[in-house]
Amino acid sequence: MNGYIYNTETRKIATKIPNVRACNDTTIKGDNSMAVIGTGQYIITDAEYSEGDILPEGIEDKRAEVPVLPIQY
Amino acid sequence: MATYNTRIKKRNASNTGWDSILPITTAENVLINEQGDTVATHMADDVQVTNTGQTEPPHGLPKCKYDATVAPTEDNDSSEGYAVGSKWIDTTHAKIYECVDATGGAAVWQENGVASVDTTDIPRATTANATYYVATTGSDENDGLSSDKAFKTINKALNLIPQIVNHIITINIADGSYNEAITLRGKLGGGKIVFKPAGTGVILTGYTNAVTSSIDKAAIVVEKCYCSISIINKPIVIKPSGNLGSSPFVGLDILSSMTTPNWFMISINGNDITTSGEKKGIVVHSSITYLYSCAISKCHQAITALYHAKVHSYNNTGSNDVSGTALYALRGATISKEGTQPTGATNELTEKGGVIR
């Protein structure tokens, strides 16, 4: 599954995290990448989009199917 | 020349004291040839290599002169240190000579043809600290050494900086809009190049070709520099003029350089950049640098570090919430954080061994 961080107002995708392994409220971890969410929101889905695309409405968020990423201090 | 004696002390048979002290290596007692020359006599002839293109080779090589303005004479002989094999370049007439006989008062120099050495290519070095002044009201015909004799362009001051920087070169920039880019390439040494905007109104509207691949245009480029380079006091504001079409743009592009310990201060707002390409604040590629008090807003990426770059980000600000990433480290690069950081839709992104900590 892929993680997408997008602008809340425009729904423009800022960051794509392929092959999401785990996530929590602030962080998405993929195979070779990790992102910390800022002012945007994120969604986990099987659908394929590219950075810069507008995320369609009504996409099911599957973050509940992804393991919880432990919070690191 | 200082000489150091190393001595061997030998304990006596009863182990109650020293019964001999043997100097073994002094400059005076180490022979270097069968004629009785010692290290001391040899080093007494030593002369220094200077920063001005002059020309004493290491011991064992004949003395040469690469900056002469006349041809050698029979008096340029062994008494001046020349020997068979010495080279002499007459830069005025572009001729090269080789000594075939260094006999005192009867030296023979053989012309070997037109010199192929262009002395203008010899790296130059700073000889003292220098401060230049730049103002939009100035003139590049001025000497730039005082505020009332300021240069008109930043590049006029940059062109006076030699490749080797062993002193502090300060460029004071008065408020105003400068339609030029800043490029520093190949500077090295133990000194510093310091850009010092007077206020918050120093605006750079020009741009040049970027050096990091995937970016097309840049306002400030630092490439292959190994001396301290910094923008201090106030940030330089980046506002490229005109329409860049689809060119990706970066405010500050640093490639293969080590610019610490001082820092860069820039201010860039993506809304001031007209391009359909990506807008980036600062890109640091294979370099070590320190970013302080930069304001980066409305960019796709505020600070990007790639290819094992090391970036320290200290008290930088800005909102890149359109669709942007604030801090982006990839391919073994590290961004270390201290104080405030710019924000984005994505605050931090690491890929392929990048680290943000």
Contacts between the chains, C-beta under 8 A, distances in Angstrom:
chain1	res1	chain2	res2	distance
A	5	B	345	5.7
A	5	B	346	4.7
A	6	B	323	7.6
A	6	B	345	6.8
A	7	B	321	6.5
A	7	B	322	6.3
A	7	B	323	5.4
A	7	B	345	5.1
A	10	B	322	7.3
A	10	B	323	7.2
A	12	B	322	7.1
A	12	B	323	4.2
A	13	B	323	6.9
A	14	B	323	4.3
A	14	B	324	6.1
A	14	B	325	6.2
A	14	B	344	6.8
A	14	B	345	3.8
A	14	B	346	5.1
A	15	B	325	6.0
A	15	B	345	7.3
A	15	B	346	4.2
A	15	B	349	5.6
A	32	B	351	5.9
A	32	B	352	5.5
A	33	B	349	6.8
A	33	B	350	6.3
A	33	B	351	4.2
A	33	B	352	7.5
A	34	B	348	7.9
A	34	B	349	7.5
A	34	B	350	5.0
A	35	B	325	8.0
A	35	B	346	5.2
A	35	B	348	6.7
A	35	B	349	4.7
A	35	B	350	7.7
A	36	B	346	7.0
A	36	B	347	4.7
A	36	B	348	3.9
A	36	B	349	7.6
A	36	B	356	7.8
A	37	B	345	7.9
A	37	B	346	6.5
A	37	B	347	6.7
A	38	B	321	7.1
A	38	B	326	6.1
A	38	B	343	4.9
A	38	B	344	4.8
A	38	B	345	5.7
A	38	B	346	5.5
A	38	B	347	3.5
A	38	B	348	7.9
A	39	B	319	7.2
A	39	B	321	4.3
A	39	B	343	5.8
A	39	B	344	6.8
A	39	B	345	5.6
A	39	B	347	8.0
A	40	B	321	7.2
A	40	B	344	7.6
A	40	B	345	3.2
A	40	B	346	6.3
A	51	B	323	7.6
A	52	B	323	6.7
